[in-house]
């Protein structure tokens, strides 16, 4: 699967990236994590950053989800 | 409401430290203890309540509400929603794109973008702690008025061509607004409170520390002469100095409180505070991705002038 981290590069987005990476490693999921910093691409999905998108579905927006929250969502798939 | 805190601070200074509260050092320490406790308590309560209200106004919903208003009522609505919509300056670009895409007029979008950073819940809490309800409410009301006027003027200037062309071509995917449970709303509010308090407490304590020193030691006559309500240039200087101080906005309030006690104009202090949060260089850099320099200049120019005028108004009225 593909996980997109949406954000223009502030500290919050970096934290989200770290948390997602940790969650994916903990659950040993085969996922490609990409950072999207392009404003136009971000705006296609969300209005408030940071955001997390699994494949094409917006899972989190406007907040820094904890590792636990991300794991929880990942295990629902 | 905070009489007991005054008692606690007095007790610490007089009985534990054995210093008179009327001495310079005693009054500084009393100010520091009293103010830090009061501000941290009010800050937590205020951020929690405002965050809870905010959980009802995600940007998607704000956009939907604004689509229904036209003319100046759109500006007023946008300005009011600017207070309650949760959004940090890193989000200003996607939010701007979302509004433009929904067909919300540029002036209305700018009303939102001007008021949102000016009226900030943490600043509101610190103001309330330092100056009481009257000033805290005036701060919100003037933030809204500045946003409405700024947005109306930009709307009249017809600057639609100052938006980067690609913005008009973006089509976002249709999404439904997720409904939150009460538990999720409370969690959102608690998380937000922790997040903000963690980020700002040090600035506030430093600010209170400086305020405490001013409180005990600053020469009243000189301050009143140069920054008092009777010096017409003070407001303009305060606004100009404020712009590069963005990240320390909250720490400036306790300093302002102490300065006002020493005769600095309230309007001058408020203008300083509004300018620290509303006019930030990092935001200008971010927003450049969607709007051209001319519109950025109009945005900043109009906002600064409005802040300066508000500063004068407060100095005259209070």
Contacts between the chains, C-beta under 8 A, distances in Angstrom:
chain1	res1	chain2	res2	distance
A	7	B	90	6.7
A	8	B	90	5.6
A	8	B	93	6.4
A	8	B	286	6.6
A	8	B	289	8.0
A	9	B	90	7.9
A	10	B	88	7.7
A	10	B	90	4.1
A	12	B	88	7.3
A	12	B	90	6.7
A	13	B	90	7.4
A	39	B	93	4.6
A	39	B	94	6.5
A	39	B	97	6.7
A	39	B	289	4.9
A	39	B	290	6.6
A	40	B	97	7.2
A	40	B	166	5.9
A	40	B	167	7.8
A	40	B	170	5.3
A	42	B	93	7.5
A	42	B	94	4.9
A	43	B	93	7.4
A	43	B	94	4.4
A	43	B	97	3.7
A	43	B	98	6.1
A	43	B	101	7.5
A	43	B	170	5.4
A	43	B	172	6.1
A	44	B	170	6.5
A	44	B	171	7.3
A	44	B	172	5.0
A	44	B	173	6.1
A	45	B	172	7.0
A	45	B	173	6.6
A	45	B	175	8.0
A	46	B	94	6.1
A	47	B	59	3.9
A	47	B	60	6.2
A	47	B	63	7.0
A	47	B	91	7.0
A	47	B	94	5.2
A	47	B	95	4.9
A	47	B	97	7.9
A	47	B	98	4.1
A	48	B	58	7.3
A	48	B	59	5.0
A	48	B	86	7.0
A	48	B	87	5.2
A	48	B	88	7.8
A	48	B	91	4.3
A	48	B	94	6.9
A	48	B	95	6.4
A	49	B	88	7.9
A	49	B	90	5.4
A	49	B	91	4.8
A	49	B	94	6.0
A	50	B	90	7.7
A	56	B	173	7.8
A	58	B	175	6.3
A	61	B	58	8.0
A	62	B	58	7.0
A	62	B	59	7.3
A	62	B	86	6.3
A	62	B	87	7.2
A	62	B	91	7.0
A	63	B	188	7.6
A	63	B	191	7.3
